[in-house]
Every structure is written in structure tokens, then in C-alpha cells.
Amino acid sequence: MVWPFSAQTAREPEAAASACPVDHTTRAKWEEQSKCPVDHNARASLLDAAKKQASTGSSSGLSQDREVSSIPRYYMNDKSKPAVSSHSPKDTAIEEYESHWVYPSPEQFYTAVRRKNHDARAEDMSVVVPIHNAVNEEAWRRILDWEKQWQSDPSSPGPQLVNFVGRPRDVTWRAWMRGLAGYQMPFDRHDWTIVRPGAEGDTPRSMRYIIDFYAGRNTTSSEVMGRAQPVSFHLDVRPAPSTVEGIAMRVHRFFHDMSL
């Protein structure tokens, strides 16, 4: 996996502590699939951990650096977007944190899990955090594929993520039909809402995407050959059929794929 974002060495402002596109609502299955010790009911704990970390410093020896994702962040109004007064190097770093969603640091993950009284190991964070980051980057890449195929003007501004929500208990018709056909059910679901800013003066348009997460194929013992078994996921990303445009995008993709 090629990382499409760069690590930040400076500590981020506290205002950016919640800028993480990972929904930590229910992820027991994530722990099972990735051998991840993180309690994903702990998004609020991550925020508390960030504040505690800023005041007390790190005691685990883990990195406190956070990575800025490749996912642009859209603000619904100017009031919700923190203001930057100048263009000093520090303010430039803040602008980067505020213009993109930011992943929690290994230290924040670890602190949040420990506060939940889970038996987390600091050494596991070097595996857990990249897994979560990579899965979200792949989800965004697939959304961009949909958008690129649908948009007729390549010069138009790219989409930005405005919000996200975890809905693991809401099974889609598509996943349900796959289950009836004998395929495995998704272990998690997200809904991500993106905004297409458009040209200056145009009204931004939104689109909701559904992301179903499936466990990938298990590697056989002969394939492992003494190596650690890689974590495997499959993502089913598509526009929600709740709007005419969402349905049209699906139909367009169907005929496009048929013509290949």
C-alpha cells in the first residue's frame, strides 16, 4: 500500500483533535478481522485522550505524530472552520490539518483503549493504526473513481468529505441479497457524505456513499510459508440509491462496465 499522505512531525492544534474520518461506533468485528485491540466505541475517548496527552505528555513511548489523510474536509459554513490569521510555517501546518481529515496518532489510539480498561499492547499500535488509515484511504479512492466517471468536467473542483456515520446494524438490500445467495455478510457499514463544491457562485451538491466492509479471503497455511498472515478486507463502495442522481450513477456505471 502506497501512503498518499505525509506524516506530520509537529503536534497538531487541539482544534483538529476530532478530525478523523474513522467512525468508532461499533467495531468488534474489526478487532476480530484485524486482530485489533482497539475498542471502537471509543471515539469520544480518543478526543479525551488527545486532551490528556497534550497536558500530561506520552507515557507509552508511542509516537504522538498524526497523519493528515488525503481526504479533503468540507465545512458546512465559515463559522465551523477555524480561522488562520497569518501564513507563518506554524499556521501553514494548521491549515493543512484543517483542510483534510486527520487520523489519530498511535499514542491517542493506545491511550483511548487503556482508558476503556482493555488489554491493549503498545507494540500493536504500529499495526492497528496503519490498518485503519489504509482502509479509509481505499474507501476514498473508490469514491473518487465514482466521481471521476460521473463528472463531465475534469476541471471542476474535486469532492470533499463533509460527514460520516457508522451503521453496522443497518444491512443494505444489496448485502442482504448477497447473503441469500450464500455470500458472507459485511461486518461493518459506513455512510460517507461528500460535497461537490462546484465553481464559484454555484450551489454545492452532496452525495451519500454506502461502504460495506467484508473480510477478505483467508490465506492458507501453504501460502503463508512461515510469513505473518496479511490482513485482508474487501470494500463495496457505491452511491446511495436514495436520490435520482444516485440511481443514475449506478446505472451509468453498470453500462460502462458492460462495455469494457
C-alpha positions in Angstrom: 0.0 0.0 0.0 1.4 3.3 -1.0 0.6 6.0 1.5 -1.0 9.0 -0.2 -0.3 11.4 2.7 2.7 12.6 4.6 3.4 12.3 8.3 3.4 15.5 10.3 6.2 15.9 12.8 4.7 18.8 14.7 1.9 18.4 17.1 -1.4 19.4 15.8 -3.6 22.1 17.3 -6.2 20.8 19.7 -9.0 22.1 17.4 -8.0 19.3 15.0 -8.3 16.5 17.5 -11.7 15.3 16.2 -10.7 15.5 12.5 -10.6 11.7 12.0 -12.7 10.0 9.2 -12.9 6.8 11.2 -16.2 6.1 12.8 -15.6 4.4 16.1 -19.2 3.4 16.8 -19.1 -0.4 16.7 -16.1 -2.4 15.5 -15.9 -5.7 17.4 -15.7 -7.3 14.0 -12.8 -5.0 13.1 -10.9 -6.4 16.1 -11.7 -9.9 15.0 -10.7 -9.4 11.4 -7.5 -7.4 12.0 -6.6 -8.7 15.5 -7.1 -5.1 16.5 -7.2 -4.4 20.3 -8.9 -1.0 19.8 -12.4 -0.6 21.3 -14.2 1.2 18.5 -16.9 2.5 20.8 -14.3 4.9 21.9 -14.3 7.9 19.6 -15.1 10.2 22.5 -12.3 8.5 24.4 -9.9 9.4 21.5 -10.8 13.1 22.0 -10.4 12.9 25.7 -7.1 11.1 25.2 -5.9 13.8 22.9 -6.6 16.4 25.6 -5.0 14.3 28.3 -2.0 13.7 26.1 -1.5 17.4 25.5 -1.5 18.1 29.2 0.5 15.1 30.6 2.6 14.0 27.7 3.2 10.5 26.4 3.9 7.6 28.9 3.8 4.7 26.5 6.7 5.8 24.3 4.4 5.7 21.2 4.5 8.4 18.5 2.3 11.4 19.1 2.5 12.4 15.4 -0.7 12.3 13.4 -1.0 11.7 9.7 -3.0 14.0 7.5 -5.2 11.9 5.2 -5.7 12.5 1.5 -9.4 13.2 2.2 -10.3 16.8 1.8 -12.6 18.2 4.5 -15.7 20.3 3.7 -17.1 22.7 6.2 -20.8 23.5 6.1 -20.3 27.1 7.0 -17.4 29.5 7.6 -18.2 29.6 11.4 -17.3 25.9 11.7 -13.9 26.4 10.0 -11.1 27.7 12.3 -9.6 30.9 11.2 -5.9 31.2 10.4 -4.6 34.8 10.8 -1.2 34.6 9.0 0.9 32.4 6.8 3.7 31.5 9.2 5.1 27.9 9.0 3.0 27.0 12.0 -0.2 28.5 10.5 0.5 26.7 7.3 0.6 23.4 9.2 -2.6 24.3 10.9 -4.2 25.0 7.5 -3.2 21.5 6.3 -4.7 19.9 9.4 -8.0 21.9 8.9 -8.3 21.3 5.2 -8.0 17.5 5.4 -9.3 14.9 7.8 -6.6 13.8 10.3 -6.0 10.3 11.7 -5.4 9.8 15.4 -1.8 9.1 16.5 -0.7 5.7 17.8 -0.5 7.3 21.3 -4.1 8.5 21.1 -5.3 5.1 20.0 -3.4 3.4 22.8 -4.5 5.9 25.5 -8.1 5.6 24.5 -8.0 1.8 24.7 -6.3 1.8 28.0 -8.9 4.2 29.4 -11.5 1.7 28.4 -9.7 -0.9 30.6 -8.9 -3.1 27.6 -5.7 -5.2 27.5 -4.0 -3.2 24.8 -0.4 -3.6 23.9 1.6 -0.6 22.8 3.5 -2.6 20.3 0.3 -3.5 18.5 -0.4 0.2 17.6 2.2 0.1 14.8 -0.1 -2.4 13.0 -3.5 -1.2 14.2 -3.2 2.4 13.1 -1.9 1.8 9.6 -4.7 -0.7 9.0 -7.4 1.8 9.9 -5.8 4.5 7.9 -5.3 2.3 4.8 -8.9 1.1 4.8 -10.2 4.7 4.9 -7.8 5.8 2.1 -9.0 2.9 -0.1 -12.6 3.9 0.6 -11.9 7.4 -0.5 -10.0 6.2 -3.6 -13.1 4.3 -4.7 -15.3 7.2 -4.1 -13.1 9.3 -6.3 -13.4 6.6 -9.0 -17.1 7.0 -9.0 -16.9 10.8 -9.1 -14.4 10.8 -11.9 -16.5 8.6 -14.1 -19.7 10.6 -13.4 -18.4 14.2 -13.7 -18.2 15.5 -17.2 -15.9 18.5 -16.5 -12.5 17.3 -15.4 -11.5 20.8 -14.4 -14.3 21.0 -11.7 -13.2 21.0 -8.1 -12.9 17.6 -6.5 -15.3 16.2 -3.9 -14.8 16.8 -0.2 -16.0 14.7 2.7 -18.4 16.6 4.9 -19.5 13.9 7.4 -19.6 10.1 8.1 -21.6 7.7 10.2 -21.3 4.1 11.2 -24.4 1.9 10.5 -23.2 -1.7 11.1 -26.7 -2.8 12.1 -28.4 -1.4 9.0 -28.0 -4.1 6.3 -28.5 -2.8 2.8 -30.6 -4.7 0.3 -27.5 -5.4 -1.7 -25.8 -7.1 1.2 -29.0 -8.9 2.2 -29.4 -10.3 -1.4 -25.7 -11.4 -1.4 -26.3 -13.2 1.9 -29.3 -15.1 0.4 -27.0 -16.1 -2.4 -24.6 -17.7 0.0 -22.0 -15.0 0.3 -20.8 -13.6 3.6 -22.4 -10.6 5.2 -20.5 -7.4 5.7 -19.1 -6.9 9.2 -19.5 -3.2 9.1 -21.1 -0.4 7.2 -20.3 3.3 6.8 -22.2 6.1 5.1 -20.0 8.9 3.9 -21.5 12.2 2.6 -19.4 14.1 0.1 -19.9 17.6 -1.3 -19.0 18.8 -4.8 -18.1 22.4 -4.2 -18.6 23.4 -7.9 -17.5 26.7 -9.4 -17.6 29.9 -7.6 -21.2 31.0 -7.2 -22.6 27.6 -7.8 -24.6 25.8 -5.1 -22.6 22.8 -3.7 -24.2 19.4 -4.3 -24.0 16.5 -1.9 -23.9 12.7 -2.5 -24.1 10.0 0.1 -22.0 6.9 -0.4 -22.6 3.5 1.2 -19.5 1.5 2.2 -19.9 -2.2 3.1 -16.8 -3.8 4.7 -16.2 -7.5 4.1 -13.5 -9.8 5.4 -11.1 -10.9 2.7 -10.1 -14.3 1.7 -8.1 -16.2 4.4 -4.6 -17.1 3.4 -3.9 -20.9 3.5 -1.0 -22.2 5.5 0.8 -23.2 2.3 0.5 -19.6 1.1 1.8 -18.2 4.3 5.1 -20.2 4.2 6.1 -19.0 7.6 5.2 -15.4 7.0 2.7 -13.4 9.0 -0.8 -13.7 7.5 -1.7 -10.3 5.9 -4.9 -8.6 6.9 -7.4 -8.6 4.1 -10.5 -6.6 3.5 -13.0 -6.1 0.7 -14.9 -2.8 0.3 -18.1 -2.4 -1.6 -18.5 1.3 -2.3 -21.4 2.8 -4.2 -23.7 5.8 -4.3 -26.8 5.5 -2.1 -29.9 4.9 -4.2 -31.9 7.4 -2.2 -31.7 10.1 -4.9 -32.4 10.1 -8.6 -28.7 11.0 -9.2 -27.5 8.1 -7.1 -29.6 5.7 -9.1 -28.4 7.3 -12.3 -24.7 6.9 -11.3 -25.3 3.2 -10.6 -26.9 2.7 -14.0 -24.2 4.6 -15.7 -21.5 2.5 -14.0 -23.3 -0.7 -14.9 -23.4 0.1 -18.6 -19.9 1.4 -18.5 -18.6 -1.8 -17.0 -20.6 -3.9 -19.5 -18.9 -2.1 -22.4 -15.4 -2.9 -21.2 
